[in-house]
């Protein structure tokens, strides 16, 4: 990826290295952190070098009557106006510059007190654009934004303090080819989505490859989000219990189950700590009154925690399950958690997924199986 703003806008931190050199640097880091627990080879899954990011946010910089996209500056406080961004996927790229032209051509309606624009797009060319303002939006704004929707062939939302204006939809519908089947995902504007569709498919298929090594049983997932992993993996288990704290994500997950005609998944709105308390019988939750937890016999668990990693209680809980698929966005906390998990389990497979090219961030995957002697 060649970008004139490398090193100045702050979005890409590894701008000085060619992509293969970046990939090598990241894989060496993951290998170093995981080497105390695994002596085999870490599988490396690369990303497209450009046009890989399906969601992105840009500040709006006002200079006189003109608006420009801007990003934070690495070297100094303030912002850098940008004229290109080759990391966003094509459905965003082809609309973002036309949008800026329309904003600048508008008298005041679209540009007045506009401070940011967010894009959420799919590989099937759907795009949701959210325009953020420091003022209340009225019917005049809605009318002009509605025209813009048609001109850009997209969905547009407006947000300001305590206000959300939905002109058509607040979601996009993604379709991904995973393990020989098409899966449909409804992705909401304010919900979490994996940012790199190409690498996301590789992550899911890697997790499926681990699930295929397990002889059925029931499946437990924590931090399930909108069902990104849950839906494809459900094909390889009898019953699935998936937990997530976000109401919006649970709502999307239920919709996605219906879209994909999957009937063996039960979603529960629980934080990871609450999930542990419920499964250990420490505390009863009214949210679970329709769910018979005793009916589950978990052979496998998948966890995909935030950067802070797993809490102690969750580690204790999943240590009782024979097979663990751990997806991590922070190899340091993954290595920390493995110090405890490898007391009861053995690492069988490891992988590195370059979700975030041209940055230091990296996703990792580890598959563990319970030690026979434990």
Kinemage of the C-alpha trace (Angstrom):
@kinemage 1
@onewidth
@group {chain A} dominant
@subgroup {mainchain}
@vectorlist {calphas} color= white
{ca unk a 1} P 0.000 0.000 0.000
{ca unk a 2} L 1.392 3.390 -0.994
{ca unk a 3} L -0.099 6.408 0.754
{ca unk a 4} L 1.121 10.010 0.691
{ca unk a 5} L 0.131 10.404 4.357
{ca unk a 6} L 2.236 7.542 5.760
{ca unk a 7} L 3.953 8.710 8.912
{ca unk a 8} L 1.950 11.884 9.330
{ca unk a 9} L -1.729 11.143 9.938
{ca unk a 10} L -1.157 8.609 12.746
{ca unk a 11} L -3.463 5.928 11.363
{ca unk a 12} L -0.663 3.623 10.196
{ca unk a 13} L 2.257 3.240 12.588
{ca unk a 14} L 4.424 0.760 10.618
{ca unk a 15} L 4.641 2.936 7.535
{ca unk a 16} L 8.429 2.626 7.252
{ca unk a 17} L 8.355 -1.114 6.496
{ca unk a 18} L 7.193 -2.987 3.399
{ca unk a 19} L 4.178 -5.156 4.101
{ca unk a 20} L 6.059 -8.482 4.094
{ca unk a 21} L 8.595 -7.024 6.523
{ca unk a 22} L 5.757 -5.874 8.796
{ca unk a 23} L 4.206 -9.338 8.650
{ca unk a 24} L 7.527 -10.944 9.525
{ca unk a 25} L 8.011 -8.560 12.452
{ca unk a 26} L 4.566 -9.355 13.844
{ca unk a 27} L 4.920 -13.117 13.392
{ca unk a 28} L 8.271 -13.064 15.206
{ca unk a 29} L 6.655 -11.201 18.099
{ca unk a 30} L 3.782 -13.679 18.378
{ca unk a 31} L 6.180 -16.620 18.048
{ca unk a 32} L 8.384 -15.198 20.808
{ca unk a 33} L 5.438 -14.716 23.178
{ca unk a 34} L 3.954 -18.147 22.502
{ca unk a 35} L 7.207 -20.139 22.352
{ca unk a 36} L 7.147 -21.015 26.099
{ca unk a 37} L 3.855 -22.838 25.464
{ca unk a 38} L 4.205 -24.157 21.903
{ca unk a 39} L 7.228 -25.464 20.039
{ca unk a 40} L 5.589 -25.796 16.637
{ca unk a 41} L 5.124 -23.261 13.867
{ca unk a 42} L 2.720 -20.381 14.217
{ca unk a 43} L 0.504 -20.260 11.120
{ca unk a 44} L 0.525 -16.785 9.588
{ca unk a 45} L -2.542 -15.411 7.798
{ca unk a 46} L -1.852 -12.247 5.838
{ca unk a 47} L -4.162 -9.428 4.830
{ca unk a 48} L -4.577 -7.642 1.532
{ca unk a 49} L -2.006 -4.853 1.493
{ca unk a 50} L -4.658 -2.245 0.653
{ca unk a 51} L -8.453 -1.839 0.651
{ca unk a 52} L -8.931 -4.110 3.639
{ca unk a 53} L -10.781 -2.040 6.246
{ca unk a 54} L -14.604 -2.146 6.222
{ca unk a 55} L -15.196 0.462 8.906
{ca unk a 56} L -13.439 3.757 9.423
{ca unk a 57} L -13.928 7.153 11.036
{ca unk a 58} L -12.604 10.520 9.901
{ca unk a 59} L -12.625 13.885 11.599
{ca unk a 60} L -13.922 16.848 9.614
{ca unk a 61} L -11.563 19.808 9.450
{ca unk a 62} L -13.133 23.217 8.695
{ca unk a 63} L -11.008 25.861 6.997
{ca unk a 64} L -13.068 28.840 5.885
{ca unk a 65} L -15.940 27.499 3.792
{ca unk a 66} L -14.197 24.219 3.047
{ca unk a 67} L -14.377 20.860 4.826
{ca unk a 68} L -11.716 18.149 4.613
{ca unk a 69} L -11.220 14.734 6.133
{ca unk a 70} L -8.595 14.749 8.854
{ca unk a 71} L -6.727 12.345 11.120
{ca unk a 72} L -4.708 12.929 14.269
{ca unk a 73} L -1.050 13.745 13.806
{ca unk a 74} L 1.680 11.460 15.153
{ca unk a 75} L 4.344 14.132 15.561
{ca unk a 76} L 2.353 17.027 16.953
{ca unk a 77} L -0.999 17.945 18.374
{ca unk a 78} L -3.721 18.812 15.934
{ca unk a 79} L -4.775 17.126 12.726
{ca unk a 80} L -3.591 16.343 9.226
{ca unk a 81} L -6.031 16.770 6.356
{ca unk a 82} L -5.974 13.763 4.071
{ca unk a 83} L -6.465 13.399 0.351
{ca unk a 84} L -6.419 9.599 0.123
{ca unk a 85} L -6.863 6.543 2.332
{ca unk a 86} L -6.032 3.309 0.507
{ca unk a 87} L -6.731 1.143 3.567
{ca unk a 88} L -10.554 1.437 3.312
{ca unk a 89} L -12.398 -1.105 1.177
{ca unk a 90} L -13.630 -0.070 -2.270
{ca unk a 91} L -17.285 0.524 -1.251
{ca unk a 92} L -16.058 3.207 1.182
{ca unk a 93} L -13.381 4.657 -1.091
{ca unk a 94} L -15.720 5.236 -4.015
{ca unk a 95} L -18.224 7.104 -1.829
{ca unk a 96} L -16.132 9.052 0.680
{ca unk a 97} L -14.699 11.554 -1.814
{ca unk a 98} L -18.017 12.095 -3.573
{ca unk a 99} L -19.551 12.671 -0.138
{ca unk a 100} L -16.931 15.317 0.632
{ca unk a 101} L -17.682 17.063 -2.658
{ca unk a 102} L -21.394 17.137 -1.816
{ca unk a 103} L -20.701 18.475 1.678
{ca unk a 104} L -18.552 21.265 0.287
{ca unk a 105} L -21.140 22.071 -2.398
{ca unk a 106} L -23.832 22.395 0.262
{ca unk a 107} L -24.577 25.920 1.448
{ca unk a 108} L -24.722 25.165 5.185
{ca unk a 109} L -27.143 22.308 5.686
{ca unk a 110} L -24.693 19.401 5.461
{ca unk a 111} L -21.484 21.089 6.611
{ca unk a 112} L -22.557 23.309 9.523
{ca unk a 113} L -20.968 21.984 12.744
{ca unk a 114} L -20.197 18.619 11.139
{ca unk a 115} L -17.254 17.206 13.097
{ca unk a 116} L -16.856 13.572 11.995
{ca unk a 117} L -18.010 10.972 9.489
{ca unk a 118} L -18.124 7.208 10.107
{ca unk a 119} L -18.279 4.552 7.401
{ca unk a 120} L -19.449 0.950 7.735
{ca unk a 121} L -19.382 -1.095 4.521
{ca unk a 122} L -19.624 -4.664 3.267
{ca unk a 123} L -17.948 -6.778 0.629
{ca unk a 124} L -21.308 -6.764 -1.194
{ca unk a 125} L -21.132 -2.970 -1.740
{ca unk a 126} L -23.517 -1.813 0.993
{ca unk a 127} L -22.368 1.284 2.832
{ca unk a 128} L -23.738 3.101 5.876
{ca unk a 129} L -22.478 6.645 6.438
{ca unk a 130} L -22.998 8.291 9.814
{ca unk a 131} L -22.536 12.065 9.953
{ca unk a 132} L -21.837 13.503 13.429
{ca unk a 133} L -22.780 17.072 14.355
{ca unk a 134} L -22.469 19.603 17.150
{ca unk a 135} L -25.998 20.842 16.485
{ca unk a 136} L -29.566 19.571 16.435
{ca unk a 137} L -30.590 18.116 13.081
{ca unk a 138} L -33.888 19.222 11.531
{ca unk a 139} L -36.159 18.259 8.635
{ca unk a 140} L -34.157 20.412 6.232
{ca unk a 141} L -31.050 18.326 6.993
{ca unk a 142} L -33.037 15.094 6.610
{ca unk a 143} L -34.382 16.146 3.216
{ca unk a 144} L -30.931 17.039 1.843
{ca unk a 145} L -29.328 13.933 3.336
{ca unk a 146} L -32.061 11.788 1.761
{ca unk a 147} L -31.154 13.157 -1.666
{ca unk a 148} L -27.520 12.367 -0.888
{ca unk a 149} L -28.459 8.769 -0.055
{ca unk a 150} L -29.829 8.277 -3.550
{ca unk a 151} L -26.898 10.018 -5.245
{ca unk a 152} L -24.289 7.919 -3.404
{ca unk a 153} L -26.329 4.685 -3.375
{ca unk a 154} L -25.823 4.295 0.366
{ca unk a 155} L -27.548 4.622 3.724
{ca unk a 156} L -27.071 7.801 5.751
{ca unk a 157} L -27.623 8.508 9.422
{ca unk a 158} L -27.232 11.712 11.392
{ca unk a 159} L -26.131 11.933 15.007
{ca unk a 160} L -25.907 14.785 17.469
{ca unk a 161} L -26.159 15.044 21.229
{ca unk a 162} L -29.133 12.873 22.331
{ca unk a 163} L -30.327 12.619 18.735
{ca unk a 164} L -30.179 9.882 16.104
{ca unk a 165} L -31.762 10.422 12.687
{ca unk a 166} L -32.251 7.220 10.662
{ca unk a 167} L -33.226 7.943 7.067
{ca unk a 168} L -33.541 4.327 5.911
{ca unk a 169} L -31.652 1.729 7.983
{ca unk a 170} L -29.078 1.761 10.761
{ca unk a 171} L -27.365 -1.414 9.556
{ca unk a 172} L -25.717 -3.071 6.588
{ca unk a 173} L -26.031 -6.712 5.581
{ca unk a 174} L -22.794 -8.587 4.948
{ca unk a 175} L -22.531 -11.936 3.157
{ca unk a 176} L -19.369 -13.983 3.644
{ca unk a 177} L -18.351 -17.268 2.010
{ca unk a 178} L -17.128 -19.392 4.905
{ca unk a 179} L -16.196 -23.072 4.731
{ca unk a 180} L -18.268 -23.649 1.600
{ca unk a 181} L -21.385 -21.837 2.788
{ca unk a 182} L -22.705 -18.279 2.562
{ca unk a 183} L -23.409 -16.651 5.928
{ca unk a 184} L -25.460 -13.481 6.298
{ca unk a 185} L -24.621 -10.969 9.013
{ca unk a 186} L -26.619 -7.878 9.932
{ca unk a 187} L -24.112 -5.292 11.204
{ca unk a 188} L -25.412 -2.292 13.145
{ca unk a 189} L -23.881 1.167 13.114
{ca unk a 190} L -23.119 1.225 16.832
{ca unk a 191} L -22.211 -2.444 17.241
{ca unk a 192} L -18.830 -4.148 17.090
{ca unk a 193} L -17.818 -5.713 13.774
{ca unk a 194} L -14.560 -7.272 12.653
{ca unk a 195} L -12.812 -4.537 10.622
{ca unk a 196} L -11.054 -6.716 8.025
{ca unk a 197} L -13.486 -9.032 6.163
{ca unk a 198} L -10.800 -10.983 4.286
{ca unk a 199} L -8.880 -11.833 7.440
{ca unk a 200} L -12.081 -12.355 9.404
{ca unk a 201} L -12.990 -15.215 7.043
{ca unk a 202} L -9.553 -16.755 7.629
{ca unk a 203} L -10.001 -16.462 11.409
{ca unk a 204} L -13.396 -18.156 11.326
{ca unk a 205} L -12.189 -20.944 9.036
{ca unk a 206} L -9.184 -21.537 11.298
{ca unk a 207} L -11.550 -21.840 14.290
{ca unk a 208} L -13.730 -24.233 12.269
{ca unk a 209} L -10.670 -26.380 11.504
{ca unk a 210} L -10.120 -26.736 15.258
{ca unk a 211} L -13.802 -27.476 15.895
{ca unk a 212} L -13.702 -30.287 13.338
{ca unk a 213} L -11.114 -32.058 15.500
{ca unk a 214} L -13.678 -32.298 18.304
{ca unk a 215} L -16.204 -35.127 18.247
{ca unk a 216} L -19.415 -33.117 18.713
{ca unk a 217} L -20.758 -32.236 22.132
{ca unk a 218} L -22.016 -28.791 23.111
{ca unk a 219} L -20.293 -25.483 22.465
{ca unk a 220} L -19.875 -22.472 24.763
{ca unk a 221} L -18.848 -19.050 23.536
{ca unk a 222} L -18.090 -15.927 25.536
{ca unk a 223} L -17.921 -12.442 23.982
{ca unk a 224} L -19.946 -13.706 20.992
{ca unk a 225} L -20.862 -10.276 19.590
{ca unk a 226} L -23.242 -10.512 16.634
{ca unk a 227} L -22.477 -14.215 16.160
{ca unk a 228} L -19.393 -13.823 13.967
{ca unk a 229} L -17.862 -17.134 15.079
{ca unk a 230} L -20.996 -18.608 16.610
{ca unk a 231} L -23.014 -19.128 13.449
{ca unk a 232} L -20.408 -20.990 11.332
{ca unk a 233} L -19.130 -23.085 14.265
{ca unk a 234} L -22.632 -24.118 15.342
{ca unk a 235} L -22.705 -26.643 12.475
{ca unk a 236} L -20.180 -28.846 14.304
{ca unk a 237} L -21.889 -29.099 17.697
{ca unk a 238} L -25.154 -30.329 19.160
{ca unk a 239} L -26.200 -27.309 21.203
{ca unk a 240} L -24.606 -23.883 21.520
{ca unk a 241} L -24.763 -21.364 24.381
{ca unk a 242} L -23.310 -17.968 23.456
{ca unk a 243} L -23.006 -15.026 25.838
{ca unk a 244} L -22.528 -11.311 25.255
{ca unk a 245} L -23.106 -8.234 27.451
{ca unk a 246} L -24.211 -5.806 24.700
{ca unk a 247} L -27.974 -5.647 24.088
{ca unk a 248} L -27.414 -4.411 20.538
{ca unk a 249} L -25.071 -7.294 19.755
{ca unk a 250} L -27.502 -9.853 21.188
{ca unk a 251} L -30.283 -8.328 19.065
{ca unk a 252} L -28.116 -8.614 15.949
{ca unk a 253} L -27.062 -12.164 16.838
{ca unk a 254} L -30.686 -13.280 17.111
{ca unk a 255} L -31.459 -11.676 13.746
{ca unk a 256} L -28.451 -13.368 12.204
{ca unk a 257} L -29.550 -16.750 13.540
{ca unk a 258} L -32.920 -16.281 11.854
{ca unk a 259} L -31.381 -15.090 8.570
{ca unk a 260} L -29.160 -18.175 8.444
{ca unk a 261} L -31.888 -20.575 9.612
{ca unk a 262} L -29.792 -21.856 12.513
{ca unk a 263} L -31.791 -23.322 15.383
{ca unk a 264} L -29.294 -24.865 17.808
{ca unk a 265} L -27.943 -21.611 19.319
{ca unk a 266} L -29.180 -19.954 22.508
{ca unk a 267} L -27.935 -16.436 23.187
{ca unk a 268} L -27.751 -15.041 26.727
{ca unk a 269} L -26.993 -11.459 27.721
{ca unk a 270} L -24.284 -11.986 30.304
{ca unk a 271} L -20.890 -10.522 31.055
{ca unk a 272} L -18.078 -13.078 31.277
{ca unk a 273} L -18.083 -12.852 35.085
{ca unk a 274} L -21.839 -13.437 35.146
{ca unk a 275} L -21.493 -16.389 32.793
{ca unk a 276} L -19.015 -17.944 35.205
{ca unk a 277} L -21.310 -17.368 38.193
{ca unk a 278} L -24.296 -18.835 36.346
{ca unk a 279} L -22.520 -21.966 35.109
{ca unk a 280} L -20.974 -22.596 38.516
{ca unk a 281} L -24.372 -22.236 40.216
{ca unk a 282} L -23.151 -19.314 42.318
{ca unk a 283} L -25.951 -16.991 41.247
{ca unk a 284} L -29.293 -17.275 39.449
{ca unk a 285} L -30.170 -14.773 36.726
{ca unk a 286} L -33.714 -13.892 35.664
{ca unk a 287} L -32.323 -13.506 32.131
{ca unk a 288} L -31.654 -17.274 32.169
{ca unk a 289} L -34.995 -18.462 33.542
{ca unk a 290} L -35.923 -20.039 30.186
{ca unk a 291} L -32.510 -21.727 29.778
{ca unk a 292} L -31.702 -25.097 31.379
{ca unk a 293} L -27.966 -24.820 31.982
{ca unk a 294} L -27.835 -28.413 33.254
{ca unk a 295} L -28.827 -29.627 29.789
{ca unk a 296} L -25.470 -28.541 28.350
{ca unk a 297} L -22.391 -30.763 28.240
{ca unk a 298} L -19.688 -28.525 26.852
{ca unk a 299} L -16.902 -30.187 24.911
{ca unk a 300} L -15.519 -26.909 23.525
{ca unk a 301} L -15.376 -23.241 24.446
{ca unk a 302} L -14.395 -20.244 22.336
{ca unk a 303} L -13.334 -16.982 23.964
{ca unk a 304} L -12.583 -13.734 22.135
{ca unk a 305} L -11.928 -11.251 24.958
{ca unk a 306} L -10.986 -7.554 24.805
{ca unk a 307} L -7.338 -6.470 24.979
{ca unk a 308} L -7.270 -6.945 28.751
{ca unk a 309} L -7.636 -10.700 28.257
{ca unk a 310} L -9.549 -13.104 30.480
{ca unk a 311} L -10.462 -12.547 34.109
{ca unk a 312} L -9.383 -15.126 36.676
{ca unk a 313} L -12.854 -16.607 37.172
{ca unk a 314} L -13.358 -17.179 33.440
{ca unk a 315} L -9.969 -18.875 33.181
{ca unk a 316} L -10.954 -21.169 36.051
{ca unk a 317} L -14.249 -21.996 34.333
{ca unk a 318} L -12.903 -22.752 30.869
{ca unk a 319} L -10.104 -24.827 32.396
{ca unk a 320} L -12.764 -27.459 33.129
{ca unk a 321} L -13.695 -27.792 29.413
{ca unk a 322} L -11.750 -30.218 27.230
{ca unk a 323} L -11.161 -27.995 24.193
{ca unk a 324} L -10.436 -24.254 24.193
{ca unk a 325} L -10.311 -21.971 21.154
{ca unk a 326} L -8.821 -18.653 22.264
{ca unk a 327} L -8.945 -15.722 19.838
{ca unk a 328} L -6.872 -12.798 21.106
{ca unk a 329} L -6.365 -9.191 20.009
{ca unk a 330} L -3.426 -8.799 22.405
{ca unk a 331} L -0.627 -11.415 22.329
{ca unk a 332} L 0.789 -10.115 25.616
{ca unk a 333} L -2.369 -10.876 27.618
{ca unk a 334} L -2.800 -14.129 25.673
{ca unk a 335} L 0.659 -15.229 26.832
{ca unk a 336} L -0.221 -14.197 30.394
{ca unk a 337} L -3.430 -16.270 30.332
{ca unk a 338} L -1.628 -19.261 28.841
{ca unk a 339} L 0.570 -19.442 31.926
{ca unk a 340} L -2.520 -20.623 33.804
{ca unk a 341} L -4.373 -22.445 31.024
{ca unk a 342} L -1.383 -24.642 30.182
{ca unk a 343} L -1.423 -26.051 33.726
{ca unk a 344} L -4.452 -28.079 32.643
{ca unk a 345} L -4.304 -27.891 28.839
{ca unk a 346} L -1.761 -28.361 26.061
{ca unk a 347} L -1.444 -25.941 23.145
{ca unk a 348} L -2.060 -27.882 19.926
{ca unk a 349} L -2.265 -25.145 17.286
{ca unk a 350} L -1.371 -21.468 17.041
{ca unk a 351} L -2.052 -18.812 14.413
{ca unk a 352} L -1.489 -15.136 13.729
{ca unk a 353} L -4.040 -13.079 11.802
{ca unk a 354} L -3.012 -9.697 10.426
{ca unk a 355} L -6.323 -7.895 10.956
{ca unk a 356} L -4.606 -4.509 11.159
{ca unk a 357} L -1.940 -4.070 8.458
{ca unk a 358} L 0.480 -1.149 8.822
{ca unk a 359} L -0.096 -1.020 12.589
{ca unk a 360} L 1.456 -2.869 15.521
{ca unk a 361} L -1.849 -4.568 16.396
{ca unk a 362} L -2.306 -8.241 15.634
{ca unk a 363} L -4.831 -11.015 16.301
{ca unk a 364} L -3.774 -14.474 17.454
{ca unk a 365} L -5.454 -17.832 17.817
{ca unk a 366} L -4.613 -20.744 20.103
{ca unk a 367} L -6.248 -24.169 20.278
{ca unk a 368} L -5.785 -26.065 23.534
{ca unk a 369} L -6.821 -29.561 24.606
{ca unk a 370} L -7.025 -30.911 28.136
{ca unk a 371} L -3.971 -32.853 29.259
{ca unk a 372} L -4.656 -36.583 29.606
{ca unk a 373} L -2.837 -36.769 32.941
{ca unk a 374} L -4.920 -33.950 34.521
